[in-house]
Amino acid sequence: MLVLSRQKDESIIIGDDVEVVIVDVRGDKVRLGITAPKNISVHRREVYEAIQREKKDKADKDNPPSAEQNPKAKEE
């Protein structure tokens, strides 16, 4: 993990086209502004994890395990 120190109105660049700007610092909270192309999604971690869970649940629902993958299915 790269750790950087930045102050208000300073930024970092990720790749060629993602910029993260320190918008505000208040106590122990930092507000970030993120500029990225539309084809790159930007989420808070908890939102990203919820999206991944939903995708997995949908994939599991759309593709139930076959009898070979699910031994209990053979018993029934």
VMD Tcl script that builds the backbone (N, CA, C; Angstrom):
set m [mol new atoms 228]
animate dup $m
set s [atomselect $m all]
$s set {name element resname resid chain x y z} {
  {N N MET 1 A 0.850 -1.176 0.000}
  {CA C MET 1 A 0.000 0.000 0.000}
  {C C MET 1 A 0.892 1.234 0.000}
  {N N LEU 2 A 0.584 2.154 -0.869}
  {CA C LEU 2 A 1.283 3.429 -0.913}
  {C C LEU 2 A 0.569 4.395 0.024}
  {N N VAL 3 A 1.278 5.027 0.913}
  {CA C VAL 3 A 0.697 5.992 1.844}
  {C C VAL 3 A 1.276 7.361 1.524}
  {N N LEU 4 A 0.403 8.331 1.271}
  {CA C LEU 4 A 0.822 9.687 0.924}
  {C C LEU 4 A 0.228 10.688 1.892}
  {N N SER 5 A 0.937 11.751 2.123}
  {CA C SER 5 A 0.404 12.865 2.902}
  {C C SER 5 A -0.015 13.960 1.931}
  {N N ARG 6 A -1.207 14.473 2.085}
  {CA C ARG 6 A -1.715 15.537 1.235}
  {C C ARG 6 A -2.447 16.536 2.112}
  {N N GLN 7 A -2.512 17.763 1.665}
  {CA C GLN 7 A -3.264 18.792 2.366}
  {C C GLN 7 A -4.447 19.222 1.507}
  {N N LYS 8 A -5.322 20.007 2.094}
  {CA C LYS 8 A -6.496 20.495 1.384}
  {C C LYS 8 A -6.083 21.093 0.041}
  {N N ASP 9 A -6.879 20.789 -0.973}
  {CA C ASP 9 A -6.692 21.251 -2.355}
  {C C ASP 9 A -5.508 20.602 -3.072}
  {N N GLU 10 A -4.823 19.662 -2.440}
  {CA C GLU 10 A -3.790 18.905 -3.126}
  {C C GLU 10 A -4.422 17.624 -3.674}
  {N N SER 11 A -3.748 16.991 -4.627}
  {CA C SER 11 A -4.341 15.812 -5.250}
  {C C SER 11 A -3.298 14.747 -5.515}
  {N N ILE 12 A -3.799 13.578 -5.896}
  {CA C ILE 12 A -2.957 12.499 -6.403}
  {C C ILE 12 A -3.571 12.046 -7.719}
  {N N ILE 13 A -2.754 11.486 -8.576}
  {CA C ILE 13 A -3.201 10.983 -9.866}
  {C C ILE 13 A -2.994 9.471 -9.868}
  {N N ILE 14 A -4.009 8.739 -10.303}
  {CA C ILE 14 A -3.932 7.283 -10.423}
  {C C ILE 14 A -4.029 6.954 -11.908}
  {N N GLY 15 A -3.022 6.284 -12.413}
  {CA C GLY 15 A -2.973 6.018 -13.849}
  {C C GLY 15 A -2.869 7.336 -14.599}
  {N N ASP 16 A -3.492 7.382 -15.765}
  {CA C ASP 16 A -3.460 8.596 -16.569}
  {C C ASP 16 A -4.713 9.438 -16.430}
  {N N ASP 17 A -5.766 8.872 -15.820}
  {CA C ASP 17 A -7.039 9.572 -15.916}
  {C C ASP 17 A -7.911 9.577 -14.663}
  {N N VAL 18 A -7.344 9.254 -13.513}
  {CA C VAL 18 A -8.095 9.328 -12.258}
  {C C VAL 18 A -7.363 10.303 -11.333}
  {N N GLU 19 A -8.108 11.289 -10.845}
  {CA C GLU 19 A -7.539 12.268 -9.919}
  {C C GLU 19 A -8.349 12.252 -8.633}
  {N N VAL 20 A -7.645 12.218 -7.511}
  {CA C VAL 20 A -8.268 12.278 -6.190}
  {C C VAL 20 A -7.778 13.562 -5.529}
  {N N VAL 21 A -8.730 14.442 -5.181}
  {CA C VAL 21 A -8.416 15.741 -4.595}
  {C C VAL 21 A -8.880 15.764 -3.144}
  {N N ILE 22 A -8.062 16.307 -2.249}
  {CA C ILE 22 A -8.482 16.520 -0.871}
  {C C ILE 22 A -9.323 17.792 -0.874}
  {N N VAL 23 A -10.622 17.646 -0.656}
  {CA C VAL 23 A -11.548 18.774 -0.713}
  {C C VAL 23 A -11.613 19.497 0.621}
  {N N ASP 24 A -11.620 18.716 1.718}
  {CA C ASP 24 A -11.756 19.330 3.038}
  {C C ASP 24 A -11.235 18.369 4.096}
  {N N VAL 25 A -10.734 18.904 5.172}
  {CA C VAL 25 A -10.304 18.119 6.320}
  {C C VAL 25 A -10.932 18.753 7.546}
  {N N ARG 26 A -11.733 17.957 8.267}
  {CA C ARG 26 A -12.380 18.433 9.499}
  {C C ARG 26 A -12.192 17.381 10.577}
  {N N GLY 27 A -11.353 17.679 11.536}
  {CA C GLY 27 A -11.107 16.705 12.604}
  {C C GLY 27 A -10.536 15.436 12.024}
  {N N ASP 28 A -11.231 14.314 12.261}
  {CA C ASP 28 A -10.748 13.026 11.765}
  {C C ASP 28 A -11.407 12.622 10.456}
  {N N LYS 29 A -12.102 13.560 9.786}
  {CA C LYS 29 A -12.763 13.257 8.516}
  {C C LYS 29 A -12.102 14.009 7.375}
  {N N VAL 30 A -11.953 13.304 6.273}
  {CA C VAL 30 A -11.380 13.880 5.067}
  {C C VAL 30 A -12.410 13.742 3.953}
  {N N ARG 31 A -12.665 14.824 3.246}
  {CA C ARG 31 A -13.581 14.781 2.101}
  {C C ARG 31 A -12.729 14.726 0.841}
  {N N LEU 32 A -13.045 13.767 -0.010}
  {CA C LEU 32 A -12.307 13.555 -1.243}
  {C C LEU 32 A -13.184 13.886 -2.437}
  {N N GLY 33 A -12.582 14.449 -3.460}
  {CA C GLY 33 A -13.234 14.616 -4.746}
  {C C GLY 33 A -12.513 13.719 -5.728}
  {N N ILE 34 A -13.271 12.945 -6.517}
  {CA C ILE 34 A -12.662 11.985 -7.428}
  {C C ILE 34 A -13.150 12.269 -8.840}
  {N N THR 35 A -12.204 12.456 -9.739}
  {CA C THR 35 A -12.510 12.643 -11.150}
  {C C THR 35 A -12.009 11.412 -11.886}
  {N N ALA 36 A -12.926 10.740 -12.586}
  {CA C ALA 36 A -12.567 9.529 -13.321}
  {C C ALA 36 A -13.453 9.428 -14.557}
  {N N PRO 37 A -12.991 8.725 -15.588}
  {CA C PRO 37 A -13.825 8.518 -16.770}
  {C C PRO 37 A -15.101 7.764 -16.402}
  {N N LYS 38 A -16.130 7.943 -17.210}
  {CA C LYS 38 A -17.417 7.305 -16.925}
  {C C LYS 38 A -17.342 5.783 -16.920}
  {N N ASN 39 A -16.371 5.212 -17.627}
  {CA C ASN 39 A -16.270 3.747 -17.673}
  {C C ASN 39 A -15.591 3.159 -16.433}
  {N N ILE 40 A -15.160 4.003 -15.508}
  {CA C ILE 40 A -14.567 3.537 -14.247}
  {C C ILE 40 A -15.549 3.871 -13.125}
  {N N SER 41 A -16.070 2.838 -12.471}
  {CA C SER 41 A -17.004 3.088 -11.373}
  {C C SER 41 A -16.213 3.402 -10.104}
  {N N VAL 42 A -16.752 4.325 -9.325}
  {CA C VAL 42 A -16.124 4.745 -8.078}
  {C C VAL 42 A -17.168 4.596 -6.978}
  {N N HIS 43 A -16.860 3.778 -5.972}
  {CA C HIS 43 A -17.796 3.524 -4.873}
  {C C HIS 43 A -17.056 3.538 -3.547}
  {N N ARG 44 A -17.796 3.834 -2.487}
  {CA C ARG 44 A -17.260 3.561 -1.146}
  {C C ARG 44 A -17.165 2.050 -1.011}
  {N N ARG 45 A -16.235 1.577 -0.192}
  {CA C ARG 45 A -16.020 0.128 -0.072}
  {C C ARG 45 A -17.302 -0.622 0.291}
  {N N GLU 46 A -18.076 -0.115 1.248}
  {CA C GLU 46 A -19.272 -0.845 1.672}
  {C C GLU 46 A -20.298 -0.949 0.543}
  {N N VAL 47 A -20.374 0.057 -0.305}
  {CA C VAL 47 A -21.283 0.008 -1.456}
  {C C VAL 47 A -20.753 -0.996 -2.481}
  {N N TYR 48 A -19.456 -0.952 -2.751}
  {CA C TYR 48 A -18.840 -1.894 -3.684}
  {C C TYR 48 A -19.072 -3.342 -3.237}
  {N N GLU 49 A -18.862 -3.611 -1.948}
  {CA C GLU 49 A -19.058 -4.973 -1.443}
  {C C GLU 49 A -20.504 -5.412 -1.559}
  {N N ALA 50 A -21.456 -4.507 -1.318}
  {CA C ALA 50 A -22.874 -4.840 -1.468}
  {C C ALA 50 A -23.190 -5.164 -2.929}
  {N N ILE 51 A -22.641 -4.412 -3.854}
  {CA C ILE 51 A -22.851 -4.669 -5.284}
  {C C ILE 51 A -22.281 -6.042 -5.654}
  {N N GLN 52 A -21.094 -6.361 -5.161}
  {CA C GLN 52 A -20.479 -7.656 -5.455}
  {C C GLN 52 A -21.321 -8.801 -4.894}
  {N N ARG 53 A -21.861 -8.629 -3.675}
  {CA C ARG 53 A -22.722 -9.665 -3.082}
  {C C ARG 53 A -23.970 -9.872 -3.932}
  {N N GLU 54 A -24.577 -8.768 -4.383}
  {CA C GLU 54 A -25.776 -8.869 -5.225}
  {C C GLU 54 A -25.464 -9.588 -6.529}
  {N N LYS 55 A -24.327 -9.276 -7.142}
  {CA C LYS 55 A -23.936 -9.951 -8.385}
  {C C LYS 55 A -23.744 -11.440 -8.158}
  {N N LYS 56 A -23.078 -11.793 -7.038}
  {CA C LYS 56 A -22.846 -13.207 -6.732}
  {C C LYS 56 A -24.166 -13.923 -6.470}
  {N N ASP 57 A -25.044 -13.285 -5.694}
  {CA C ASP 57 A -26.348 -13.893 -5.406}
  {C C ASP 57 A -27.153 -14.108 -6.687}
  {N N LYS 58 A -27.115 -13.125 -7.587}
  {CA C LYS 58 A -27.835 -13.247 -8.855}
  {C C LYS 58 A -27.234 -14.356 -9.697}
  {N N ALA 59 A -25.907 -14.434 -9.757}
  {CA C ALA 59 A -25.244 -15.483 -10.533}
  {C C ALA 59 A -25.569 -16.859 -9.945}
  {N N ASP 60 A -25.563 -16.970 -8.626}
  {CA C ASP 60 A -25.893 -18.237 -7.978}
  {C C ASP 60 A -27.334 -18.638 -8.275}
  {N N LYS 61 A -28.232 -17.657 -8.289}
  {CA C LYS 61 A -29.645 -17.926 -8.546}
  {C C LYS 61 A -29.868 -18.326 -10.003}
  {N N ASP 62 A -29.161 -17.658 -10.919}
  {CA C ASP 62 A -29.309 -17.934 -12.348}
  {C C ASP 62 A -28.618 -19.228 -12.766}
  {N N ASN 63 A -27.615 -19.668 -12.010}
  {CA C ASN 63 A -26.846 -20.870 -12.343}
  {C C ASN 63 A -26.758 -21.789 -11.135}
  {N N PRO 64 A -27.850 -22.470 -10.800}
  {CA C PRO 64 A -27.791 -23.364 -9.635}
  {C C PRO 64 A -26.773 -24.477 -9.882}
  {N N PRO 65 A -26.182 -25.012 -8.809}
  {CA C PRO 65 A -25.178 -26.064 -8.977}
  {C C PRO 65 A -25.787 -27.306 -9.617}
  {N N SER 66 A -25.021 -27.987 -10.475}
  {CA C SER 66 A -25.507 -29.217 -11.096}
  {C C SER 66 A -25.456 -30.344 -10.073}
  {N N ALA 67 A -26.020 -31.480 -10.427}
  {CA C ALA 67 A -26.019 -32.636 -9.522}
  {C C ALA 67 A -24.591 -33.066 -9.198}
  {N N GLU 68 A -23.668 -32.905 -10.158}
  {CA C GLU 68 A -22.274 -33.273 -9.906}
  {C C GLU 68 A -21.629 -32.338 -8.890}
  {N N GLN 69 A -22.035 -31.060 -8.905}
  {CA C GLN 69 A -21.460 -30.087 -7.982}
  {C C GLN 69 A -22.138 -30.121 -6.630}
  {N N ASN 70 A -23.372 -30.620 -6.584}
  {CA C ASN 70 A -24.154 -30.616 -5.355}
  {C C ASN 70 A -24.535 -32.059 -5.016}
  {N N PRO 71 A -23.776 -32.742 -4.162}
  {CA C PRO 71 A -24.054 -34.153 -3.832}
  {C C PRO 71 A -25.453 -34.374 -3.292}
  {N N LYS 72 A -26.017 -33.415 -2.580}
  {CA C LYS 72 A -27.366 -33.594 -2.025}
  {C C LYS 72 A -28.397 -33.711 -3.131}
  {N N ALA 73 A -28.166 -33.089 -4.272}
  {CA C ALA 73 A -29.108 -33.143 -5.389}
  {C C ALA 73 A -29.235 -34.582 -5.888}
  {N N LYS 74 A -28.171 -35.387 -5.818}
  {CA C LYS 74 A -28.205 -36.779 -6.266}
  {C C LYS 74 A -29.089 -37.622 -5.340}
  {N N GLU 75 A -29.112 -37.277 -4.066}
  {CA C GLU 75 A -29.846 -38.066 -3.073}
  {C C GLU 75 A -31.348 -37.926 -3.252}
  {N N GLU 76 A -31.796 -36.802 -3.787}
  {CA C GLU 76 A -33.234 -36.541 -3.860}
  {C C GLU 76 A -33.890 -37.220 -5.006}
}
mol reanalyze $m
mol bondsrecalc $m
mol representation Tube
mol addrep $m
